[in-house]
Structures are given as C-alpha cells and as structure tokens.
Amino acid sequence: MNDKNYNPSSINEYFAWLERTVSPDTALYQSAHAYMEQTRKSFANPEKHDGPFLTVITRTQGKRPEMLEEMLLCLTGQSNTDFELLIMGHNLTDEQNASVSTLIEQLPEWMRQKTRLIPVNGGTRTTPLNRGFEQARGRYIAVLDDDDLVFDHWVEAFFELSKKRNGTILHTYSVLQDWETVGGDHPNTPRAAGAPDNIYCRKFKMYEQLTWNSCPFCTLAFPSYVFHEYGIRFDEELTTTEDWDFLMRCAFLTGVSNSQEITFLYRKWLNAENSASLHQKKEWEKNYKKIVARFMETPILLPPKSIKSALKPEEDVDVEEILCWQELFYDDGYGYDQAKKFRPEFEIGDKQFKLCFTPTKEDIGPISSIRFDPHQYGPLTVTDLLIRIVGENDASVDYTANNVKINGEMIEDRLVFLKNDPQIHLNLPEPMKISRILIGFTLQQKLSDEDIEIFLKRHKHKDGSIFYRGARKLYRMIKKIFKK
C-alpha cells in the first residue's frame, strides 16, 4: 500500500521533492507547499465517488459484429464487475446501429444496465475517444476495441494495482498472437493462426517510450482526472498512434505503475482490416514526426529510480529482462514468416552463450538461413557475437559478426542499429538439419557518440536521409534528457 499521504503521481512526487528541497523563504517553496497541502487534504478526505471504478470505452463501426460479440462476452465474464461500458458507435448506418443494439439487448440484464450505446458522427478515429472520455463516470478509464480479447481478471488487475498506486496510469502485461478471418459462409469469423508471443510482457519505461510505443492501449487504465481536471485530450488530427501520444502526455504528469499480470490478448490480424492496413506509410510517418516533435518541446519528469535502468552499465544488462524481445526465424527454402520461428531458452550451461534456440517441431526440414532479432527497438549495439549451429549429429560450426548481414552498420567489430526492428541474418553454406542454435553476444541499449556520428554520416546521402535527420534529432533529445 502507498504509505505516503498523497497519491504517488509524478507531478505530486515532483512538488513533494520541491517542498523538501528549496528554502522555505522562497516563493517556489510556498507554491509547492500550497499544492501539497491541497493534495494531502484530498488524499486524507477523499470525496465519495458516485461512479464505478472503471469506464470501458469501445469504438465500433459495426463492421465486425462477431468480434464485438466476443469482446462483450469477455466483459461479461469479468471477476470484478465494478465498471461501465460505453460503446461509441462511429458513423453507424441504420443497419449497423441495429446490429450493435441487438448484441447489447442479448446481454444479461446486469450487463445491459452497465452499457450505453453513444452515436458519434464525423471526425477521425480519435473523435470517439474524446466523446467517450467526456461521458465517462469511472475513476479510471480504459479503451477496449471491438476486436479485442481480455482475460477474466482484466478489471480486477487494474483495481488491485490502483490500491497501491492510485492516481497513476495503470499498466498490465499482454501477449501477442497472429489471427486471421476465415472465408466461406462466415467471412468475418476469427481464428488463431499462431502461438501466443510474450513481447508485450515488459514494464513501461519512460526513456524507451520516447522512441516507440510498446504498450498496447488495452493494457492501460487512465485516471479520469487527467482528462476532466487537467484537460488532456486526444489529438483528433492524428489518424494513427493517437494512443501513444495520449499515453505519453498523461504519463509525463502521472507516471505509470506496472503489474506483471497478463490480462490481454493482442490480436495481430494477418488478413483483416486494421489500422496498419487502412493507413499509408507516409501517414504513419507524418503522425510519428508530429508526436516526436511534441516530445522535443516538452519538459519531462522522470519518475524516481527510473534513471537507474537507463544508466545501467553494459555488463549489467539483464538478459532475461529482454527475453520477450528476442526471436530467431528460419528459412526452410520458402522464405521467412511468423510461423517459422524459435523461442529462446536460457538454461544453457555454457557461459560463452546466452541464448539457446531448439526446434520444437520434428518435421522441420533442412534450414538454409536464420534471422536473429536481438531486440524489437533501436538504438542498440551488439558486440562479441558468436553463433553456433549444431547439426543432427552434434557437429557444430561457429560464425561471428564477419559472417552475417544486418540492417544496421558494421563499425569495426560492433553491430550498430539505429532503427527499430534490428535484424541479423546468417546464410548457411548449404541447407542442413539443425538440432539447436546457440547465440552469444553483448547488448548495449545506448550508442556511443562516435558510433552515432559514423552511422549518420554513412547514410547522409541515402534515401533522402529523411529518417536519419529525424533520428539525429531524436538521439540528441534523449541524450539531453540523460545528461540532466
């Protein structure tokens, strides 16, 4: 439980620090003290909240009723039912409105009492979020899309975390899984197309989130005061990544609290309509640049102890902490795809190696090449790379950085990656049956000034250098943060 006499949001922690630090004779102290006195008073005498703990907001265009029905079933099965559901019907036709209304009418009576269908016309895909937050009566607010699946303790996990870290954004873990829709008589019927992946089972880290969003929206619950009292709204000009933008603008003030409970199944659609398929690459890049530019103009509060992991020396990098980001894909002569990959093991018994990948399917044929992804995000540096390929007869061959191809740069003996999705490719001399693959390496999630300048200089005249000019600005921004 929180043993402080105020909610532990980042802004509260900052004013409490000012109150302890500056001289009582200063105007700054008086301002900080007045703020904290009001905060402590509110904490000691909380007004009775007449609404539910959580408001769940669901955007729908009524185009996938089968999936919406599954989502409603997930909410009906929640172990904690202290929530309300606002279904934001965006630009619904009469037929779509009738379809959604029918699904609501089929809910149990207690669930119908918690559910409201609110029509929203016009605007972007972000507009229903602002309308939903305006109507929300919950102490916390979460967004659950109409194709999402949550486990039965989704609300409960948020509630339990709020007891310890009330006033902060609440963050739980998620697994990712490939899904597809079937054809025939039921074209929108979804089915799983792969095993769950735990790449989103990781803590929110402020400095990592400045470069890319690694927190699915449905793993987050926002304190309602940031919208109703602070006036932080979704940017309706953003047609993508509006969740990342809103999350960070709130997190700069409230901070984020983590729970390791896995509460959400993130469905990655292989053949169904989603935000990635509806929006062009240039549109994503435009929105990304706008958000990063906003970060660069924002003074950022880092929560207590968060700088520790950012300053962690290279030799202290926790390999198990980045387990969920590391994957190894194989090509059996028909190219790479998400179904052809191995997950790492750590009980190797050889200090020379950190990861062991073992084929789990007996029917895997000869492998012609492999692709190792050391992390999901850049920038990072990989050194001391050693890949040992072990065949069926236990004969092994070792490969080093000189034998691989990468989507970064080789600088002396270092593999340097500035962009997200770093990849290391190894083409085998000839296809072979493999019993296991051992990989040793040292990973550093910071680049030296020398390496970053060499990297950018080499790419100065490539591809118009649009990405690299943006990357240079982002790198300098992060560098300034860590130097303060």
C-alpha positions, 0 to 999 in steps of 0.5 A: 500500500502507498504509505505516503499521504498523497497519491504517488503521481509524478507531478505530486512526487515532483512538488513533494521533492520541491517542498523538501528541497528549496528554502522555505523563504522562497516563493517556489517553496510556498507554491509547492507547499500550497499544492501539497497541502491541497493534495494531502487534504484530498488524499486524507478526505477523499470525496465519495465517488458516485461512479464505478471504478472503471469506464470501458470505452469501445469504438465500433463501426459495426463492421465486425459484429462477431468480434464485438460479440466476443469482446462483450462476452469477455466483459461479461465474464469479468471477476470484478464487475465494478465498471461501465461500458460505453460503446461509441458507435462511429458513423453507424448506418441504420443497419449497423446501429441495429446490429450493435443494439441487438448484441447489447439487448442479448446481454444479461440484464446486469450487463445491459444496465452497465452499457450505453450505446453513444452515436458519434458522427464525423471526425477521425478515429480519435473523435470517439475517444474524446466523446467517450472520455467526456461521458465517462463516470469511472475513476479510471478509464480504459479503451477496449476495441471491438476486436479485442480479447481480455482475460477474466481478471482484466478489471480486477488487475487494474483495481488491485494495482490502483490500491497501491498506486492510485492516481497513476496510469495503470499498466498490465502485461499482454501477449501477442498472437497472429489471427486471421478471418476465415472465408466461406459462409462466415467471412468475418469469423476469427481464428488463431493462426499462431502461438501466443508471443510474450513481447508485450510482457515488459514494464513501461519505461519512460526513456524507451517510450520516447522512441516507440510505443510498446504498450498496447492501449488495452493494457492501460487504465487512465485516471479520469482526472487527467482528462476532466481536471487537467484537460488532456485530450486526444489529438483528433488530427492524428489518424494513427498512434493517437494512443501513444501520444495520449499515453505519453502526455498523461504519463509525463504528469502521472507516471505509470505503475506496472503489474506483471499480470497478463490480462490481454490478448493482442490480436495481430490480424494477418488478413483483416482490416486494421489500422496498419492496413487502412493507413499509408506509410507516409501517414504513419510517418507524418503522425510519428514526426508530429508526436516526436516533435511534441516530445522535443518541446516538452519538459519531462519528469522522470519518475524516481529510480527510473534513471537507474535502468537507463544508466545501467552499465553494459555488463549489467544488462539483464538478459532475461529482462529482454527475453520477450524481445528476442526471436530467431526465424528460419528459412526452410527454402520458402522464405521467412514468416511468423510461423517459422520461428524459435523461442529462446531458452536460457538454461544453457550451461555454457557461459560463452552463450546466452541464448539457446534456440531448439526446434520444437517441431520434428518435421522441420526440414533442412534450414538454409538461413536464420534471422536473429532479432536481438531486440524489437527497438533501436538504438542498440549495439551488439558486440562479441557475437558468436553463433553456433549451429549444431547439426543432427549429429552434434557437429557444430560450426561457429560464425561471428559478426564477419559472417552475417548481414544486418540492417544496421552498420558494421563499425569495426567489430560492433553491430550498430542499429539505429532503427527499430526492428534490428535484424541479423541474418546468417546464410548457411553454406548449404541447407542442413538439419539443425538440432539447436542454435546457440547465440552469444553476444553483448547488448548495449541499449545506448550508442556511443557518440562516435558510433552515432556520428559514423552511422549518420554520416554513412547514410547522409546521402541515402534515401533522402536521409529523411529518417536519419535527420529525424533520428539525429534529432531524436538521439540528441533529445534523449541524450539531453534528457540523460545528461540532466 
